[in-house]
Amino acid sequence: MSNLHNENKHYNKIVLAYSGGLDTSVLIPWLKEHYGNCEVIAVSGNVGQGTELDGLEEKALATGASKLYIEDLTDTFVDDFIVPSIKAGAAYEKYLLGTSFARPIIAKRIVEIAKAEGADAICHGCTGKGNDQVRFELAIKAFAPDMDIIAPWRFWELDSREKEIEYAEAHNIPLKISKETNYSKDKNLWHLSHEGLDLEDPANEAPINTEGFLELGVSPENAPDKPTYITIHFEKGVPTKLDDEELSARDIILKLNEIGGANGIGILDIVENRLVGMKSRGVYETPGGSILYAAHAKLEEITLDKDTQHYKEQAAQKFGELVYDGKWFTPLRKALSAFVDSTQETVTGDVTLKLYKGNIIPAAVTSPYSLYNAGMATFDADDCYDQSDSAGFINLFGLPIKVRALNSDALEKETGESFSSVE
């Protein structure tokens, strides 16, 4: 069973996906009130949200949870979710999937804990309008198809964030936000998203220059007037070095977040098409991720042949759609990852980028597997390319056009009508 809203049903034990934010903070007492004073076990997945985890256990226990699991998922998150997406070049409408590929790994771990605890149901605090409800529940279905899922936002009386805040205040639940600072945010080591309040009207300029809005960096206007140069080394599509220092992919992302953020890199203001059918506006901060995507794409320019490069771009769009739609644990996503891995065998080399006031400017790219041949491409004299060969190539390549034109001439003479135009 799933998507339950029968408040008369009794549960012994519910596992709650818990972030400590507004939605999940009010859910602990709310679940106990509505489901027979059940035991609520909170689970938080550490995917690099940093200080947001501070004091979380004390808060969860104080509001009625029997225990809190804080699971460190950062290395798996980077190696098994972020890196495959970088190699794929996957994005959704320019959005680099920060929330999208964090949800499946958290949901999978929640299912594992729910099974170990003998829980009757899993609860999440996603709204009925958003994408995360789909991402959580598809992952739960993949690993616990018979588990009950409770999604209170679809039916409860707290149908606005203002009512949630009032409920929290009435139940003495501490919050880090107020009605005036009530942006809906999601943070992990890859990105930070902002939604709600004045952002809901696309006519309003995003307040990226307002103090306290951006958290991972500064706006391009406030970035230094001097460019920053960085060099990233990739091995088979995986970032392994930053400025000649060998680092894990996780540490490279964290360092690039600092460097990119300081240069106003990776700020995206977008009205996106949500999975549930509506358009939604959000502002995303993805400084390190934007740099890695740009560097990886630059390296592929010289290491992939034309057919592979062009087809991979099509696969990247589908990969991004699957991740955005919560279909990480599906045969097609797995198959696309296998295809991507096969394309990355020669994606090894160094990419130097110039970062300046929000811009990522390619400066240099080298690879032992480079397909770029300066001798063939040069405008100067060379001894490896016979330019006279191009005449025969063009004759054959243009043969269908020539045949059609000849046929059109014949038809025009016979009918007196013009057939030459293709407009």
Secondary structure as UniProt FT lines:
FT   TURN            7..8
FT   STRAND          13..17
FT   HELIX           22..34
FT   TURN            35..37
FT   STRAND          39..46
FT   HELIX           50..53
FT   TURN            54..55
FT   HELIX           56..62
FT   TURN            63..64
FT   STRAND          67..72
FT   HELIX           74..77
FT   HELIX           78..82
FT   HELIX           83..88
FT   TURN            93..94
FT   TURN            98..102
FT   HELIX           103..117
FT   STRAND          121..123
FT   TURN            128..129
FT   HELIX           132..143
FT   TURN            145..146
FT   STRAND          148..150
FT   HELIX           152..154
FT   HELIX           161..170
FT   TURN            171..172
FT   STRAND          184..187
FT   STRAND          192..195
FT   HELIX           197..200
FT   TURN            202..203
FT   TURN            208..209
FT   TURN            211..213
FT   HELIX           220..222
FT   STRAND          228..235
FT   TURN            236..237
FT   STRAND          238..242
FT   TURN            243..244
FT   STRAND          245..246
FT   HELIX           249..262
FT   TURN            263..264
FT   STRAND          267..273
FT   TURN            275..276
FT   STRAND          279..285
FT   HELIX           287..303
FT   HELIX           306..324
FT   TURN            325..326
FT   HELIX           331..343
FT   HELIX           344..346
FT   STRAND          349..356
FT   TURN            357..358
FT   STRAND          359..366
FT   TURN            368..369
FT   HELIX           374..377
FT   TURN            387..388
FT   HELIX           389..397
FT   HELIX           399..415
//
